[in-house]
């Protein structure tokens, strides 16, 4: 029994020597354990390079072009240059870099002479593809010094019409772009904030008296809003497989198979059939009553004339739609394939809504 106890004590002592106390070096079978160099991996952030970003449209009244130039310089670090005296039609790049993406976003500059004419032009069919590639709309204006200023009505008017384009051309609050109204000056901003909010625009003041307490953000808020936006144009549309367009060559005039939209002739035949079936007042002619004679013949001739007239209207309607699709196709030349497909899908969607 005593021998068993001695052996047990020896075994326990030997095992204890192979372990280590708190603060001592670890061992393996009595030998020092090599120190570990393992460090937990740091989080990996992948920065995406946006190759073909959406555009920014920056506008101001033509009489306030200096404010437009100033804000663009503060935002981008360089002044916009134009070969002509006017900034209208100039493109100036904005470099954006966050931990998630880098992008060089083109800023289209435009000057507004007549707010009503400007909004009407941007809500026309010809401007649909311009609005389709916008990811931001920025209105820049000088804050009138007082409520009695003569320029206050014009500033209110331009805010109203720019908001009209945002709400009716871009989709209002459903649009996933940035909509800003940048007021430059020291005037009280509360009234302008409410007016811009009614127009669907976020108001930002630059040059307020309390620069460090300015609740409307200043130029830093403008850049923050732009950086938080999604500038990529690779989001899939709702048309799915219909966007699998071919890259075939030019075809005949108004040939649906040459539009490169991924819609073949059968799709357009279905489109024309839907137009024909949607004609108002189309009814099967009833059988003529016995003895109606000349009256029935006159009525039949009249119905034939009406049907011929409707037939010509339908043909004109189809041709108009085809011309619209052809114009979209021409406008998409030179753009990335994904963007051309989205333009085509939007155009076809608009055509279908007209039925």
Buried (B, 14 or more C-beta within 10 A) or exposed (E): EEEEEEEEEEEEEEEEEEEEEEEEEEEEEEEEEEEEEEEEEEEEEEEEEBEBBBBBBBBBBBEBBEBBBBBBEBBBEEEBEBEEEEBBEBEBEBEBEEEEBBBBBBBBBBBBEBBEEBBBEBBEEEBBBBBBBBBBBBBBBBBBEEEEBEBBEBBBBBBBBBBBBBBEBBEEEEBEBBBBBBBBBEBBBEBBBEBBEEBBBBBBBBBBEEEEEBEBBBBEBBBEBBBEBBBBBEEEBEBEEBBEBEEEEEEEEBEBBBBBBBBEEEEBEEBBEEBEEEEEEEEEEEEEEEEEEEEBEEEEEEEEEEEEEBEEEBEEBBEEBBEBBBBBBEBBEEBEEBBBBBBBBBBBEBBEEEE
